[in-house]
Amino acid sequence: MTVEQPQRVIRRRPKNRRAQIAATSAAAFGSLGYHGVSMEDIAARLGISSAALYRHYPSKYALFREELLRLGQLTMDSAVPPDESEGFTPRERLNRVLDKLIAETITNRTTVALVRWEQRYLDDTDRQTLEDQFTSALSTLRRLIKDVRPELDGHDRAVRAVTLLSVISSVGDHHATLPVKSLTALLHSACDCIIAAELPPPGTAADVPRAVEIPQSFKHELLLKKAVELFHERGYPNVSVEDIAAAAELSAASAVYRYYRSKSDLLAAAFRRAADRVSGAIGPAVSSSSSPAEALTKLVDLYVAGSFAERELTFVYYAEFGHVSPEERTMLRNVQRLIVAEWVRLLVAVRPELSEGEARILVQAAFGLVVDLGRVFGDDPICPQERVIRLMEVTLFGAVPSFASH
């Protein structure tokens, strides 16, 4: 009697394994950030061994780099008008580009925020490549805007180009959802308003708020300020308590613990301050206003002023949110929801044609453009507070309220 041998099952690697790895790692980075993901995590998501993963990519960095440079290339390519648009009007060419940028951003929504908040973890060469890609995209947008509005100067076009990319990519910063068709129309409409807006003339360096000097005796305040500056410059994972102590001119890291229990506690304290500043403005603005439009205009003024005064904190709030403790994160998210809900309530009262979902998208876009304009232009006088305020207003209102005189 012969015993049949069980047939050997030959497992073949999927032909698209490398693409699967790239997509899976991109999703992981998008949800957890570069430092929140390991090669083991990615392998587990794929159901393969770490050794198998390393056969395709030598490191986590290689995967991270590939995704960011892919997004940069995609943005650069999307900004170029299609060949068939040669006979179109300038407005039609710009519309085609905006639709392409919006479509690609929605498709890659889970990872687009990486370019804004995590690009500093690229090495110098790769970061320069990414910057070159976005410089090319912005240059193309500036030319298209010039064709539509030839009376605008180069600085004006540059500010609008950055704002357009910011508003479009803002969908990567939150989870508010709309049907794709509705989301596309809403973002395109906001872009149209930005292109059409009349902006105040550029200010001067004197318009930039002066930094407040913190007395050395207020060590807890000084520690908070220096910690935020370091988190902004290097990224939270790359800053130690020893670094913060040295920046605050303390003799040893142990001195920090007299004021804060940990580095995470410092970050949470900074975030609570930012959240309190924005939430605390709502009640007084509403009670002192005769209409929702007036209240929302006051809140825009206060939001921009606060962001200019604490530019590093505004950036860190977006970029490092995942590094606070789960308990703090839950508390801060609840405050965020309340803030956005109040802004949405006011905006829907001003523009009843908007659904709450549409208003929420616009509020998030308005918040994001303040951060992006600060990130790109810093204290450059071509983008002072008054211009940021106007751009935030037209993103929200679609036009500037008649009583708003800035």
C-alpha positions as CSV (number, residue, x, y, z in Angstrom):
1,M,0.0,0.0,0.0
2,T,1.4,3.3,-1.0
3,V,0.9,6.4,1.1
4,E,0.3,9.5,-0.9
5,Q,2.5,12.3,0.1
6,P,0.7,15.6,0.7
7,Q,1.2,18.0,-2.2
8,R,3.7,20.7,-1.4
9,V,2.1,24.2,-1.4
10,I,4.4,26.6,-3.1
11,R,3.9,30.2,-1.8
12,R,4.7,32.8,-4.4
13,R,5.4,36.4,-3.5
14,P,2.8,38.7,-4.9
15,K,4.1,40.5,-7.9
16,N,3.1,43.8,-6.4
17,R,4.7,43.1,-3.0
18,R,6.9,46.2,-3.1
19,A,3.9,48.4,-3.9
20,Q,2.0,46.8,-1.1
21,I,4.8,47.5,1.4
22,A,5.0,51.2,0.2
23,A,1.2,51.7,0.6
24,T,1.1,49.9,4.0
25,S,4.0,51.9,5.4
26,A,2.6,55.2,4.1
27,A,-0.7,54.5,5.9
28,A,1.2,53.7,9.1
29,F,3.3,56.9,8.9
30,G,0.2,58.9,8.1
31,S,-1.6,57.7,11.2
32,L,1.3,57.5,13.7
33,G,4.1,59.7,12.3
34,Y,7.6,58.7,11.4
35,H,8.8,58.1,14.9
36,G,5.6,56.2,15.8
37,V,6.3,53.4,13.4
38,S,8.9,50.6,13.3
39,M,9.8,48.1,10.6
40,E,8.3,45.4,12.8
41,D,5.0,47.3,12.9
42,I,5.0,47.5,9.1
43,A,5.8,43.8,8.7
44,A,3.0,42.9,11.1
45,R,0.5,44.9,9.1
46,L,1.6,43.1,6.0
47,G,1.6,39.7,7.7
48,I,5.3,39.0,6.7
49,S,8.5,38.7,8.7
50,S,10.8,41.6,9.3
51,A,13.5,39.8,7.3
52,A,11.1,39.6,4.3
53,L,10.5,43.3,4.6
54,Y,14.2,44.2,4.7
55,R,14.6,42.3,1.4
56,H,12.6,45.0,-0.3
57,Y,13.6,48.1,1.7
58,P,16.8,48.6,3.7
59,S,15.3,50.8,6.5
60,K,12.2,52.6,7.8
61,Y,13.8,55.8,6.5
62,A,13.9,54.5,3.0
63,L,10.1,53.8,3.1
64,F,9.4,57.3,4.7
65,R,11.6,59.0,2.1
66,E,9.9,57.2,-0.8
67,E,6.4,58.3,0.3
68,L,7.3,62.0,0.9
69,L,9.2,62.3,-2.4
70,R,6.3,60.6,-4.2
71,L,3.9,63.1,-2.7
72,G,6.3,66.0,-3.8
73,Q,6.5,64.6,-7.3
74,L,2.7,64.2,-7.5
75,T,2.2,67.8,-6.4
76,M,4.7,69.1,-8.9
77,D,3.2,67.0,-11.7
78,S,-0.4,68.0,-10.8
79,A,0.4,71.7,-10.9
80,V,1.3,71.5,-14.6
81,P,-1.6,72.2,-17.0
82,P,-2.5,69.1,-19.2
83,D,-1.3,69.2,-22.8
84,E,-4.9,69.5,-24.1
85,S,-5.4,72.8,-22.3
86,E,-3.2,74.8,-24.7
87,G,-6.3,76.4,-26.3
88,F,-8.0,77.1,-23.0
89,T,-8.4,80.4,-21.4
90,P,-6.1,81.2,-18.4
91,R,-9.0,80.7,-16.0
92,E,-9.8,77.3,-17.6
93,R,-6.1,76.2,-17.3
94,L,-6.0,77.2,-13.7
95,N,-9.3,75.4,-13.0
96,R,-7.9,72.2,-14.5
97,V,-4.8,72.4,-12.3
98,L,-6.9,73.1,-9.2
99,D,-9.1,70.1,-9.9
100,K,-6.1,67.8,-10.4
101,L,-4.4,69.0,-7.2
102,I,-7.7,68.5,-5.3
103,A,-8.3,65.1,-6.7
104,E,-4.8,63.8,-6.0
105,T,-4.9,65.3,-2.5
106,I,-8.2,63.6,-1.7
107,T,-6.8,60.3,-3.0
108,N,-3.8,60.6,-0.8
109,R,-5.6,62.2,2.1
110,T,-4.2,59.8,4.7
111,T,-0.5,60.9,4.1
112,V,-0.5,64.4,2.7
113,A,0.0,65.9,6.1
114,L,3.4,64.1,6.4
115,V,4.9,66.7,4.0
116,R,3.9,69.6,6.3
117,W,4.7,68.2,9.7
118,E,7.3,65.4,9.3
119,Q,9.5,66.6,6.4
120,R,12.2,67.8,8.9
121,Y,13.0,64.1,9.6
122,L,14.4,63.8,6.0
123,D,18.1,64.1,5.6
124,D,19.4,67.4,4.1
125,T,19.6,66.0,0.6
126,D,16.2,64.5,0.5
127,R,14.6,67.5,2.2
128,Q,16.1,69.8,-0.5
129,T,14.7,67.5,-3.2
130,L,11.2,67.8,-1.6
131,E,11.6,71.6,-1.3
132,D,12.6,71.8,-4.9
133,Q,9.5,69.8,-5.9
134,F,7.2,72.1,-4.0
135,T,9.1,75.2,-5.2
136,S,8.4,74.0,-8.8
137,A,4.7,73.5,-8.1
138,L,4.4,76.9,-6.4
139,S,6.2,78.5,-9.3
140,T,3.8,77.0,-11.8
141,L,0.8,78.1,-9.7
142,R,2.2,81.7,-9.6
143,R,2.5,81.8,-13.4
144,L,-1.1,80.5,-13.7
145,I,-2.4,83.1,-11.2
146,K,-0.5,85.8,-13.2
147,D,-2.3,84.8,-16.4
148,V,-5.6,85.2,-14.6
149,R,-4.8,88.3,-12.6
150,P,-1.8,90.1,-14.4
151,E,-2.2,93.1,-12.2
152,L,-0.9,91.3,-9.1
153,D,2.8,91.6,-8.2
154,G,5.1,88.6,-7.6
155,H,4.8,88.7,-3.8
156,D,1.0,88.8,-4.0
157,R,1.0,85.8,-6.3
158,A,3.4,83.9,-4.1
159,V,1.2,84.4,-1.0
160,R,-1.9,83.2,-2.9
161,A,-0.1,80.1,-4.3
162,V,1.0,79.0,-0.9
163,T,-2.5,79.6,0.4
164,L,-4.1,77.5,-2.4
165,L,-1.9,74.5,-1.6
166,S,-2.6,74.9,2.1
167,V,-6.4,75.0,1.7
168,I,-6.3,72.0,-0.5
169,S,-3.9,69.9,1.6
170,S,-5.8,70.9,4.9
171,V,-8.0,67.8,4.4
172,G,-5.1,65.7,5.6
173,D,-5.2,67.4,9.0
174,H,-8.6,66.1,10.1
175,H,-11.2,63.4,9.6
176,A,-14.3,65.5,8.6
177,T,-15.9,63.8,5.6
178,L,-18.0,64.8,2.6
179,P,-18.8,63.0,-0.6
180,V,-15.9,63.5,-3.0
181,K,-17.9,65.6,-5.4
182,S,-19.1,67.9,-2.7
183,L,-15.6,68.2,-1.1
184,T,-14.0,68.9,-4.5
185,A,-16.6,71.7,-5.2
186,L,-16.1,73.2,-1.8
187,L,-12.3,73.3,-2.0
188,H,-12.4,74.7,-5.5
189,S,-14.8,77.4,-4.5
190,A,-12.5,78.4,-1.6
191,C,-9.6,78.5,-4.0
192,D,-11.6,80.8,-6.3
193,C,-12.2,83.2,-3.5
194,I,-8.5,83.3,-2.6
195,I,-7.6,84.1,-6.2
196,A,-10.2,86.8,-6.5
197,A,-9.6,88.4,-3.1
198,E,-8.3,91.9,-2.7
199,L,-5.5,91.7,-0.1
200,P,-4.2,94.6,2.0
201,P,-0.8,95.9,0.8
202,P,2.2,94.2,2.3
203,G,3.2,95.6,5.7
204,T,6.6,96.2,7.2
205,A,8.7,94.4,9.8
206,A,7.3,96.8,12.3
207,D,3.9,95.1,12.0
208,V,5.3,91.9,13.4
209,P,4.6,91.5,17.2
210,R,7.6,91.9,19.4
211,A,8.7,88.8,21.4
212,V,7.9,89.2,25.0
213,E,11.0,89.0,27.2
214,I,10.5,86.4,30.0
215,P,12.1,87.3,33.3
216,Q,14.6,84.7,34.4
217,S,12.8,84.3,37.7
218,F,9.8,82.8,35.8
219,K,11.5,79.6,35.2
220,H,8.4,77.5,34.4
221,E,7.5,80.0,31.7
222,L,11.1,80.1,30.4
223,L,11.2,76.3,30.3
224,L,8.0,76.1,28.4
225,K,9.2,78.7,25.8
226,K,12.6,77.0,25.3
227,A,11.0,73.6,25.0
228,V,8.5,74.7,22.4
229,E,11.4,76.4,20.4
230,L,13.4,73.1,20.5
231,F,10.4,71.0,19.6
232,H,9.7,73.3,16.6
233,E,13.3,73.2,15.5
234,R,14.2,69.6,15.9
235,G,11.0,67.6,16.5
236,Y,9.8,66.4,19.8
237,P,11.5,62.9,19.7
238,N,14.9,64.5,19.0
239,V,14.9,66.8,22.1
240,S,16.0,65.6,25.5
241,V,15.3,67.1,28.9
242,E,19.0,67.9,29.1
243,D,18.6,70.0,25.9
244,I,15.7,71.9,27.4
245,A,17.6,72.5,30.7
246,A,20.6,73.8,28.8
247,A,18.5,76.2,26.6
248,A,16.9,77.6,29.8
249,E,20.4,77.9,31.4
250,L,19.7,75.5,34.2
251,S,22.6,73.6,35.8
252,A,21.2,70.1,35.2
253,A,18.2,68.2,33.8
254,S,17.0,67.5,37.3
255,A,16.2,71.1,37.8
256,V,13.5,70.8,35.1
257,Y,11.6,68.3,37.2
258,R,11.0,71.0,39.9
259,Y,8.6,72.5,37.4
260,Y,7.5,69.7,35.1
261,R,7.3,66.0,35.7
262,S,8.5,65.0,32.3
263,K,9.2,66.2,28.7
264,S,5.7,65.0,27.8
265,D,4.3,67.1,30.6
266,L,6.0,70.2,29.1
267,L,4.4,69.4,25.7
268,A,1.0,68.9,27.3
269,A,1.3,72.2,29.2
270,A,2.1,74.0,25.9
271,F,-0.8,72.4,24.2
272,R,-3.2,73.3,27.0
273,R,-2.1,76.9,26.7
274,A,-2.7,77.0,23.0
275,A,-6.2,75.4,23.4
276,D,-7.1,77.7,26.3
277,R,-6.1,80.7,24.2
278,V,-8.4,79.8,21.3
279,S,-11.3,78.5,23.4
280,G,-11.2,81.4,25.8
281,A,-11.7,83.9,23.1
282,I,-15.1,82.5,22.0
283,G,-17.3,83.6,24.8
284,P,-16.1,87.3,24.9
285,A,-16.2,87.6,21.1
286,V,-19.8,86.3,20.9
287,S,-21.1,88.4,23.8
288,S,-19.6,91.6,22.5
289,S,-20.9,91.2,18.9
290,S,-24.2,92.1,17.4
291,S,-24.1,89.3,14.8
292,P,-22.5,85.9,14.1
293,A,-20.4,87.5,11.3
294,E,-19.0,90.1,13.6
295,A,-18.2,87.5,16.3
296,L,-16.4,85.2,13.8
297,T,-14.5,88.2,12.4
298,K,-13.3,89.0,15.9
299,L,-12.3,85.4,16.4
300,V,-10.3,85.4,13.2
301,D,-8.4,88.5,14.4
302,L,-7.6,87.0,17.7
303,Y,-6.6,83.6,16.2
304,V,-4.1,85.2,13.8
305,A,-2.7,87.6,16.4
306,G,-2.2,84.6,18.8
307,S,-0.6,82.6,16.1
308,F,1.8,85.4,15.2
309,A,2.7,85.9,18.8
310,E,3.4,82.2,19.4
311,R,4.3,80.9,15.9
312,E,6.4,78.0,17.1
313,L,3.7,76.8,19.4
314,T,1.1,76.9,16.7
315,F,3.3,74.7,14.5
316,V,4.2,72.3,17.3
317,Y,0.5,71.9,18.2
318,Y,-0.2,70.4,14.8
319,A,3.1,68.5,14.3
320,E,3.5,66.9,17.7
321,F,0.0,66.1,18.9
322,G,0.6,62.4,18.9
323,H,3.3,62.7,21.5
324,V,1.2,63.7,24.5
325,S,-0.3,61.0,26.7
326,P,-3.5,59.3,25.7
327,E,-5.4,61.0,28.6
328,E,-4.1,64.5,27.6
329,R,-4.9,63.7,24.0
330,T,-8.5,62.9,24.8
331,M,-8.9,66.1,26.8
332,L,-7.3,68.2,24.1
333,R,-9.4,66.6,21.3
334,N,-12.5,67.3,23.3
335,V,-11.5,71.0,23.5
336,Q,-10.7,71.0,19.8
337,R,-14.1,69.6,19.0
338,L,-15.8,72.3,21.1
339,I,-13.7,75.1,19.4
340,V,-14.4,73.8,15.9
341,A,-18.1,73.3,16.7
342,E,-18.5,76.9,17.9
343,W,-16.7,78.3,14.8
344,V,-18.9,76.0,12.6
345,R,-22.1,77.2,14.4
346,L,-21.2,80.8,13.7
347,L,-20.2,80.1,10.1
348,V,-23.4,78.3,9.3
349,A,-25.3,81.2,10.8
350,V,-23.4,83.6,8.4
351,R,-23.7,81.2,5.4
352,P,-26.8,79.1,5.8
353,E,-26.2,77.5,2.4
354,L,-23.4,75.5,4.0
355,S,-24.0,72.2,5.7
356,E,-22.2,71.7,9.0
357,G,-19.9,69.3,7.3
358,E,-18.9,71.9,4.7
359,A,-18.5,74.6,7.3
360,R,-16.2,72.2,9.3
361,I,-14.0,71.7,6.2
362,L,-13.6,75.5,5.8
363,V,-12.9,76.1,9.4
364,Q,-10.1,73.5,9.4
365,A,-8.7,75.0,6.1
366,A,-8.7,78.5,7.7
367,F,-6.8,77.2,10.7
368,G,-4.3,75.4,8.6
369,L,-3.5,78.3,6.2
370,V,-2.4,80.4,9.2
371,V,0.2,77.8,10.1
372,D,1.3,77.2,6.6
373,L,1.8,80.9,5.8
374,G,3.8,81.3,9.0
375,R,5.9,78.2,8.1
376,V,6.7,79.5,4.6
377,F,7.0,83.2,5.1
378,G,7.9,83.6,8.8
379,D,8.2,87.3,9.6
380,D,8.7,88.3,6.0
381,P,6.7,91.6,5.5
382,I,5.1,90.4,2.3
383,C,2.7,88.3,4.5
384,P,1.8,90.3,7.6
385,Q,-1.1,89.7,9.9
386,E,-3.5,91.8,7.9
387,R,-3.0,89.6,4.8
388,V,-3.4,86.4,6.8
389,I,-6.6,87.7,8.4
390,R,-8.0,88.6,5.0
391,L,-7.2,85.2,3.5
392,M,-8.7,83.5,6.6
393,E,-11.8,85.6,6.1
394,V,-12.3,84.9,2.4
395,T,-11.7,81.1,3.0
396,L,-14.5,81.1,5.6
397,F,-17.0,83.7,4.3
398,G,-16.3,83.5,0.6
399,A,-16.1,87.3,0.8
400,V,-15.1,89.9,3.4
401,P,-18.0,91.1,5.6
402,S,-18.9,94.7,4.7
403,F,-18.3,95.9,8.3
404,A,-14.8,94.3,8.6
405,S,-12.3,97.1,8.0
406,H,-8.8,95.9,8.5
